[in-house]
Amino acid sequence: MEPEERNRAYAWITKHCHYQVGIVHNRIIDQVNIWQATMIAMKKAVVNLLAQPGARPSAILVDAMPLKLEDAGITDIPVYYFIEGERKSSSIAAAGST
């Protein structure tokens, strides 16, 4: 996408979709490694999303990483992960384009 198209898509997504982010401090990355820190950040994003009224996805799509949510108490939402997920899902591609 060209930068202008990306900006329009971002504006549309942030207006019409439920979304959240998960932030992990750089010290956590240093303590556990980037893979584990990414998993922690994704779990935080899901927990934050579920705290929003009306934001209950029927499934969660993840690029490459087998995200496990049971330890966060989330057992009723299936998680699907795909190698090269951005090529297989426009939702995954959109999440990675910001």
Secondary structure, DSSP 4 states (H G I P E B T S, - for coil): --HHHHHHHHHHHHHHS--------HHHHHHH-HHHHHHHHHHHHHHHHHTSTT---S-EEEES-----GGGT--SS-EEEETTHHHH-HHHHHHT--
